[in-house]
Amino acid sequence: MAGPLTARRVRFTPDSEQTPRDTRPPGRRRGARGHGKRKRTGIRRFFTWRKLLAYLAGLCALLIGAFTVLYYSIDIPKANAQAKAQSNVYKFSDGTILARTGEINREMVTLDRVPTGVQHAFVAAENKSFYKDSGVDPMGILRGLVNTVTGKGTQGGSTITQQYVKNYYLSQEQTATRKIKELVISLKVDQNNSKEDILAGYLNTSYFGRVAYGIQAAARAYYDKDVDDLTVEQGAYLAALVQAPSQYDWAVASPKAKRLVTRRWNYVLDNMVDMHWLDPAQRKGMRFPVPVDPEPAPGLGGQAGYLVDAARNELITSGVSEQELAAGGWTITLNVDPAKQRALEETMHRGLDGSAKGERARADAAATQGGAVSVDPRNGRIVALYGGRDYTRHYLSNATRGDYQVGSVFEPVRTAASLDAKMRNGATAGGLPEVKRAAGALGMDTDGGGFATKESVGLGLMGSSPLTMAGVYASFDHQGKRVTPSIVKSARRGDETAGPPKAVGDQAIAPAAAQLITRSLIENGGATAVRAVKRPSAGKGGVSDDKRAAWYVGYTPDLVTAIALFGEDAEKRKQIPLKNAGVQRVADLWSDYTGQALGDAPAAWFDFGPGSGMVPVPTETAPEGKRPIAR
């Protein structure tokens, strides 16, 4: 029998004193030796939230201190040496002088001479917060520094004050040091000068192209009037122009550039409406103000102006700023061979005007423009260029304009696209994506019209220039590697050098595809002109679908030349159908020039790899000891 129940004393403790039983293994229980609060190891011990905040505060203090030192150590300098601008000297490849340029065209004006609407147009285009900011855009400066350091370009979002400082006090170089100076000096200028003074300085120092510095020179160059008489529409165009003067100059702009500058012109006016500087109803009725044709600089008559412009544009594309180039002091040597240049000029002159007899024939000749570019396919050097009858009479270069349809000379590109796609993918292909890819890889602009449908591609309705097409066919000649024709051999100013990127680039299409294109052009196109040059040649000619252009692009292993004739109303500068230009006429120009340019030089032969033998060439014109391959 169970014993009597006995009371047991139970001790109760407050909740705060109760400790739950630790069921973890002894080695991992709290309090076990070496296993108290877990210690951070490695790099983690340096990055707690408190330490990160301390690091950030220290970094901010360091930056503020560094900026304070810079702020007090950098003074507003004297105006830069722009006023001491020198001439640029342009030379042929053999060192003989082609031309000298570089005269500064500037007339300073006070701000009260600039119409208020024109002032607002520039603020709306470049810096909407101009009247409120402290002269800098911190995020824009940071973006510019990062882009410069990482080599991603030179865009930066500078304010009007910063641009004025760069134009008036500093150089145009794109370095981190210059950008830091620009920031500090901009802050000081904004503190020491009124917004009106800064805006006047900006308008008087900006470069507008056509060798025009300042708003007054620009008004004269583009609208043949004083700045006092500019309309809001004209002011908006000049404000849009500052971003890229050479590209956006209406007289020489490509179709794509005209679309871009028109879009920017609209952007300026729309910003003016947003800022309540322009009435919406007035804005709605505004039309784009086409500027007048430029007055070419003296000393650039004949072909000199076309050659100088081509060199300038190439240097600007390669990274030399327009203001830096316009400031002068450069010695620029071209790849152009004087003998080949003379041969091309004489050939084109005879072909355009030499046979024009009678009033009607002369009128037809005047309505025909010619352009040509000759390239060494082995290195991409432009050895001759013909831009028109005379730079002072026809400012727009027919060698570089891209507004005429190429017609059937685009056919080899379409065929190359199909061959290349088949070799890459192992299947028959040749649709629009493949054609656009191949055309772009070969150097053509595929953003314009002509690439939208199979029909437009089949008819060659896209626009292009003799310069571009010479590069495309040079790529066929160079085993499918992209050849970008280059006119600049070297550019030097003191210890400074500049130049274009490498002319021969990556593989655009498969080598075998390029070889097949060359073979087909030897057999089908080269015979048109081969008897005259008495050497292996390949080529393709055609008339555009709208009958406004006739082309022939031909090549030997060591010379590629694209020649085009364009129909243009001599007075209105509008495209018109050609009166008298068939494929044979252009092919004859090509063979006449090629025969002169290569002269008695030994015939070069196309290389199709081991075992390919010689290329086909008519037996009666084949050099002694050479036989055409069997077909």
Backbone hydrogen bonds, N-H to C=O, Kabsch-Sander energy under -0.5 kcal/mol:
donor,donor_aa,acceptor,acceptor_aa,energy
10,V,8,R,-0.5
12,F,10,V,-0.6
17,E,14,P,-1.7
18,Q,14,P,-0.9
18,Q,15,D,-0.7
23,T,21,R,-0.8
28,R,25,P,-2.1
29,R,25,P,-0.6
29,R,26,P,-1.0
32,A,29,R,-2.3
35,H,32,A,-2.3
44,R,41,T,-1.0
45,R,42,G,-1.2
46,F,43,I,-1.7
47,F,44,R,-1.3
52,L,48,T,-2.9
53,L,49,W,-2.4
54,A,50,R,-2.0
55,Y,51,K,-2.9
56,L,52,L,-2.6
57,A,53,L,-2.5
58,G,54,A,-2.4
59,L,55,Y,-2.7
60,C,56,L,-2.6
61,A,57,A,-2.4
62,L,58,G,-2.4
63,L,59,L,-2.8
64,I,60,C,-2.8
65,G,61,A,-2.5
66,A,62,L,-2.8
67,F,63,L,-2.9
68,T,64,I,-2.4
69,V,65,G,-2.2
70,L,66,A,-2.5
71,Y,67,F,-3.1
72,Y,68,T,-2.0
73,S,69,V,-1.3
74,I,70,L,-2.1
75,D,73,S,-0.6
80,N,168,Y,-3.1
83,A,80,N,-0.6
84,K,81,A,-1.6
85,A,82,Q,-1.4
86,Q,327,A,-1.3
88,N,101,T,-4.3
89,V,330,W,-2.8
90,Y,88,N,-0.5
90,Y,99,A,-2.9
91,K,332,I,-2.7
92,F,96,T,-3.1
93,S,336,V,-2.4
95,G,92,F,-1.9
98,L,90,Y,-3.1
99,A,90,Y,-1.5
101,T,88,N,-2.4
105,N,211,V,-0.7
106,R,104,I,-0.7
107,E,213,Y,-0.6
113,R,110,T,-1.7
114,V,111,L,-1.6
118,V,115,P,-0.6
119,Q,115,P,-2.2
120,H,116,T,-2.7
121,A,117,G,-1.5
122,F,118,V,-1.6
123,V,119,Q,-1.8
124,A,120,H,-2.8
125,A,121,A,-1.7
126,E,122,F,-2.3
127,N,123,V,-2.3
130,F,127,N,-2.1
132,K,129,S,-2.0
133,D,129,S,-2.6
141,I,137,D,-2.7
142,L,138,P,-2.5
143,R,139,M,-2.5
144,G,140,G,-2.5
145,L,141,I,-2.7
146,V,142,L,-2.5
147,N,143,R,-2.5
148,T,144,G,-2.2
149,V,145,L,-2.8
150,T,146,V,-2.5
151,G,147,N,-0.6
151,G,148,T,-0.6
152,K,147,N,-2.3
153,G,147,N,-0.8
163,Q,159,T,-2.3
164,Y,160,I,-2.4
165,V,161,T,-2.4
166,K,162,Q,-2.5
167,N,163,Q,-2.6
168,Y,164,Y,-2.9
169,Y,165,V,-2.5
170,L,165,V,-1.5
175,T,173,E,-0.9
179,K,175,T,-1.8
180,I,176,A,-2.1
181,K,177,T,-2.3
182,E,178,R,-2.3
183,L,179,K,-2.0
184,V,180,I,-2.2
185,I,181,K,-2.9
186,S,182,E,-2.0
187,L,183,L,-1.8
188,K,184,V,-1.9
189,V,185,I,-2.9
190,D,186,S,-2.4
191,Q,187,L,-1.5
192,N,188,K,-2.1
193,N,189,V,-2.1
198,I,194,S,-2.1
199,L,195,K,-2.7
200,A,196,E,-2.4
201,G,197,D,-2.4
202,Y,198,I,-2.5
203,L,199,L,-2.5
204,N,200,A,-1.8
205,T,201,G,-1.1
205,T,202,Y,-0.5
206,S,202,Y,-1.4
208,F,212,A,-2.6
212,A,209,G,-2.0
213,Y,105,N,-3.1
213,Y,211,V,-0.6
214,G,206,S,-3.1
214,G,212,A,-0.5
215,I,203,L,-1.6
218,A,214,G,-2.0
219,A,215,I,-2.4
220,R,216,Q,-1.9
221,A,217,A,-2.5
222,Y,218,A,-2.7
223,Y,219,A,-1.8
224,D,220,R,-1.1
225,K,219,A,-1.2
229,D,226,D,-1.6
230,L,227,V,-1.5
235,G,231,T,-2.6
236,A,232,V,-2.5
237,Y,233,E,-1.6
238,L,234,Q,-2.3
239,A,235,G,-2.3
240,A,236,A,-2.0
241,L,237,Y,-2.2
242,V,238,L,-1.2
243,Q,240,A,-0.9
244,A,241,L,-1.3
248,Y,244,A,-2.8
249,D,245,P,-0.9
250,W,248,Y,-0.6
252,V,249,D,-1.6
253,A,249,D,-1.5
258,K,254,S,-2.6
259,R,255,P,-1.8
260,L,256,K,-2.1
261,V,257,A,-2.7
262,T,258,K,-2.0
263,R,259,R,-2.1
264,R,260,L,-2.2
265,W,261,V,-2.5
266,N,262,T,-2.1
267,Y,263,R,-2.0
268,V,264,R,-2.3
269,L,265,W,-1.9
270,D,266,N,-2.6
271,N,267,Y,-2.2
272,M,268,V,-1.8
273,V,269,L,-1.8
274,D,270,D,-2.2
275,M,271,N,-2.0
276,H,273,V,-1.6
277,W,272,M,-3.1
278,L,272,M,-0.9
283,R,279,D,-2.7
284,K,280,P,-2.1
285,G,281,A,-1.0
286,M,283,R,-1.5
290,V,288,F,-1.1
292,V,222,Y,-2.6
300,L,297,A,-1.1
304,A,301,G,-1.3
305,G,300,L,-1.3
307,L,303,Q,-2.2
308,V,304,A,-2.7
309,D,305,G,-2.6
310,A,306,Y,-2.2
311,A,307,L,-2.1
312,R,308,V,-2.8
313,N,309,D,-2.7
314,E,310,A,-1.7
315,L,311,A,-2.3
316,I,312,R,-2.5
317,T,313,N,-2.3
318,S,314,E,-1.6
319,G,316,I,-1.2
320,V,315,L,-2.2
325,L,321,S,-2.2
326,A,322,E,-2.6
327,A,323,Q,-1.7
328,G,325,L,-1.2
329,G,87,S,-1.2
331,T,492,R,-2.8
332,I,89,V,-3.3
332,I,330,W,-0.6
333,T,331,T,-0.6
333,T,490,S,-2.3
334,L,91,K,-2.9
335,N,487,I,-2.6
337,D,383,V,-2.0
341,Q,337,D,-2.8
342,R,338,P,-2.3
343,A,339,A,-2.1
344,L,340,K,-2.4
345,E,341,Q,-2.4
346,E,342,R,-2.6
347,T,343,A,-2.2
348,M,344,L,-2.5
349,H,345,E,-2.4
350,R,346,E,-2.3
351,G,347,T,-2.4
352,L,348,M,-2.1
353,D,349,H,-2.6
354,G,349,H,-1.3
355,S,350,R,-0.7
356,A,353,D,-1.2
357,K,355,S,-0.9
362,R,358,G,-2.2
363,A,359,E,-2.0
364,D,360,R,-2.4
365,A,361,A,-2.3
366,A,362,R,-2.3
367,A,363,A,-1.2
368,T,365,A,-1.6
369,Q,367,A,-0.5
369,Q,566,F,-3.4
371,G,564,A,-2.3
372,A,386,Y,-2.2
373,V,562,A,-1.9
374,S,384,A,-2.7
375,V,560,V,-3.5
376,D,381,R,-2.5
379,N,376,D,-1.2
380,G,376,D,-2.3
381,R,376,D,-0.5
382,I,486,S,-2.8
383,V,374,S,-2.1
383,V,381,R,-0.7
384,A,374,S,-1.3
386,Y,372,A,-2.9
391,Y,302,G,-2.1
393,R,390,D,-1.2
394,H,390,D,-2.6
398,N,387,G,-3.2
400,T,397,S,-0.5
401,R,397,S,-1.4
404,Y,464,S,-0.6
406,V,460,G,-0.6
406,V,462,M,-1.9
407,G,460,G,-2.3
409,V,406,V,-1.4
410,F,407,G,-1.6
411,E,408,S,-1.5
413,V,410,F,-0.9
414,R,410,F,-1.7
415,T,411,E,-2.5
416,A,412,P,-2.7
417,A,413,V,-2.3
418,S,414,R,-1.7
419,L,415,T,-2.6
420,D,416,A,-3.0
421,A,417,A,-2.3
422,K,418,S,-2.0
423,M,419,L,-2.3
424,R,420,D,-2.2
425,N,421,A,-3.0
426,G,422,K,-2.2
435,V,431,G,-2.2
436,K,432,L,-2.9
437,R,433,P,-2.3
438,A,434,E,-2.5
439,A,435,V,-2.8
440,G,436,K,-2.5
441,A,437,R,-2.4
442,L,438,A,-1.8
443,G,440,G,-1.2
444,M,439,A,-2.7
446,T,444,M,-0.7
451,F,448,G,-0.6
457,V,453,T,-1.9
458,G,454,K,-2.6
459,L,455,E,-1.8
460,G,456,S,-0.7
460,G,457,V,-0.6
461,L,456,S,-2.4
464,S,404,Y,-1.7
467,L,399,A,-2.1
469,M,465,S,-2.6
470,A,466,P,-2.2
471,G,467,L,-1.5
472,V,468,T,-2.1
473,Y,469,M,-2.4
474,A,470,A,-1.9
475,S,471,G,-1.6
476,F,472,V,-1.4
477,D,473,Y,-2.0
478,H,474,A,-1.4
479,Q,476,F,-0.8
480,G,475,S,-2.4
481,K,478,H,-1.8
482,R,506,D,-2.9
483,V,471,G,-0.5
484,T,482,R,-0.5
484,T,503,A,-3.0
486,S,380,G,-2.8
489,K,333,T,-2.8
489,K,487,I,-0.5
490,S,333,T,-1.8
491,A,498,A,-0.8
492,R,331,T,-2.0
493,R,496,E,-2.7
496,E,493,R,-2.2
498,A,491,A,-2.2
505,G,482,R,-3.3
505,G,503,A,-0.7
508,A,480,G,-2.4
508,A,506,D,-0.5
509,I,480,G,-1.8
514,A,510,A,-2.1
515,Q,511,P,-2.4
516,L,512,A,-2.1
517,I,513,A,-2.1
518,T,514,A,-2.4
519,R,515,Q,-2.6
520,S,516,L,-2.3
521,L,517,I,-2.3
522,I,518,T,-2.0
523,E,519,R,-2.1
524,N,520,S,-2.5
525,G,521,L,-1.2
526,G,521,L,-2.9
527,A,522,I,-0.5
528,T,525,G,-1.4
529,A,526,G,-1.3
530,V,526,G,-2.1
532,A,529,A,-0.9
533,V,529,A,-1.2
534,K,530,V,-2.0
535,R,530,V,-0.7
538,A,555,Y,-2.8
539,G,521,L,-1.2
540,K,553,V,-1.9
542,G,551,W,-2.0
544,S,549,A,-2.8
547,K,544,S,-2.0
550,A,565,L,-2.2
551,W,542,G,-3.2
552,Y,563,I,-2.1
553,V,540,K,-2.5
554,G,552,Y,-0.5
554,G,561,T,-2.2
555,Y,538,A,-3.3
556,T,559,L,-2.5
559,L,556,T,-0.9
560,V,375,V,-3.0
561,T,554,G,-2.6
562,A,373,V,-2.4
563,I,552,Y,-2.6
564,A,371,G,-2.6
565,L,550,A,-2.5
566,F,369,Q,-3.4
567,G,548,R,-2.7
568,E,367,A,-2.6
568,E,566,F,-0.5
569,D,574,K,-3.1
573,R,569,D,-1.9
576,I,567,G,-1.6
578,L,547,K,-2.9
586,V,582,G,-1.3
587,A,583,V,-2.7
588,D,584,Q,-2.5
589,L,585,R,-1.4
590,W,586,V,-2.1
591,S,587,A,-2.6
592,D,588,D,-2.6
593,Y,589,L,-2.4
594,T,590,W,-2.9
595,G,591,S,-2.3
596,Q,592,D,-1.6
597,A,593,Y,-3.2
598,L,594,T,-2.4
599,G,595,G,-1.4
601,A,598,L,-2.5
608,F,606,F,-0.7
612,S,609,G,-1.7
621,T,618,P,-1.7
622,A,618,P,-0.8
622,A,619,T,-0.7
626,K,623,P,-2.0
629,I,614,M,-0.5
